[in-house]
Amino acid sequence: DSASITRLVEHLRTLLRSALAQPSLPVSSLSMMDEAEQSRVLVEWNATTADFPADACVHQLFSAQASRTPEALAAVSDSGSLTYGQLEARSSRLASHLASLGVKPGTLVALCMERSLELPVALLGILKAGAAYVPLDPSYPRERLTFMLRDSAAPVLLTQHSLRSLLPDGPAVICIDAQEDAFSGTASPASVSGAEHPAYVIYTSGSTGQPKGTVVSHRALANHMAWLLSTFGLTAADRVLQKTPLSFDASVWECWAPLLVGAPL
């Protein structure tokens, strides 16, 4: 189109000027962008700074939202729904149970679940206990699941009863949909994670070798959510579909962004 042709002509003109000014350089070292375009690409388009609570964790931000809108819908599925108050209470009970098993700040907790109302309960419960979640996709080959559990050394695995037979032996297993009534306590444990602690660990595809766990801190997650909410203007009037498997990083914003602004997931 006309705009593209105009841009290409400007690039060619800039390239020729660069060649005349520095004839000894190879073409690959010459610039095709003038100062205005370089500034636009390198500075203007990268102006993604957003204010965010640098010392806060997303589960703390969720709890603050739950205290503001306890009756609002937080999660909806075919099996029913949870309000913010209910999600806050259920995840706190799970966090207390995890703490009783020795889970603490810095611990990695594996998570292998299908989409359900138990999923946000599990995510929040793990973070409230101070741990980081390690998502395992139920569709992965058993060998890959075995490797990820061994490599992460997660001492606890949260799953659903229907998936238990797919998972290798190793960590202590909690079937959250079958055991939730046994969780005691109403408050999150006193020992909570800091912004520098891991929030989650997502493994790479392994297409170039063994999968590698990528560790993301609470501060980085809070920063990402602050930018996303600022850029896309998500509000409590929206609804977000959690469609991406937890093993892909796009799931991170789908899960957390709505829960930080009072929207239903």
Stockholm file with secondary structure:
# STOCKHOLM 1.0

chainA/1-265         DSASITRLVEHLRTLLRSALAQPSLPVSSLSMMDEAEQSRVLVEWNATTADFPADACVHQLFSAQASRTPEALAAVSDSGSLTYGQLEARSSRLASHLASLGVKPGTLVALCMERSLELPVALLGILKAGAAYVPLDPSYPRERLTFMLRDSAAPVLLTQHSLRSLLPDGPAVICIDAQEDAFSGTASPASVSGAEHPAYVIYTSGSTGQPKGTVVSHRALANHMAWLLSTFGLTAADRVLQKTPLSFDASVWECWAPLLVGAPL
#=GR chainA/1-265 SS CHHHHHHHHHHHHHHHHHHHHCTTSCGGGSCCSCHHHHHHHHTGGGCCCCCCCTTCCHHHHHHHHHHHCTTSEEEEETTEEEEHHHHHHHHHHHHHHHHHTTCCTTCEEEEECCSSTHHHHHHHHHHHTTCEEEECCTTSCHHHHHHHHHHHTCSEEEECGGGGGGSCSCSEEEEHHHHGGGCCCSSCCSCCCCTTSEEEEEECCCTTSSCCEEEEEHHHHHHHHHHHHHHHCCCTTCCCCCCSCTTSTHHHHHHHHHHHHTCCC
#=GC SS_cons         CHHHHHHHHHHHHHHHHHHHHCTTSCGGGSCCSCHHHHHHHHTGGGCCCCCCCTTCCHHHHHHHHHHHCTTSEEEEETTEEEEHHHHHHHHHHHHHHHHHTTCCTTCEEEEECCSSTHHHHHHHHHHHTTCEEEECCTTSCHHHHHHHHHHHTCSEEEECGGGGGGSCSCSEEEEHHHHGGGCCCSSCCSCCCCTTSEEEEEECCCTTSSCCEEEEEHHHHHHHHHHHHHHHCCCTTCCCCCCSCTTSTHHHHHHHHHHHHTCCC
//
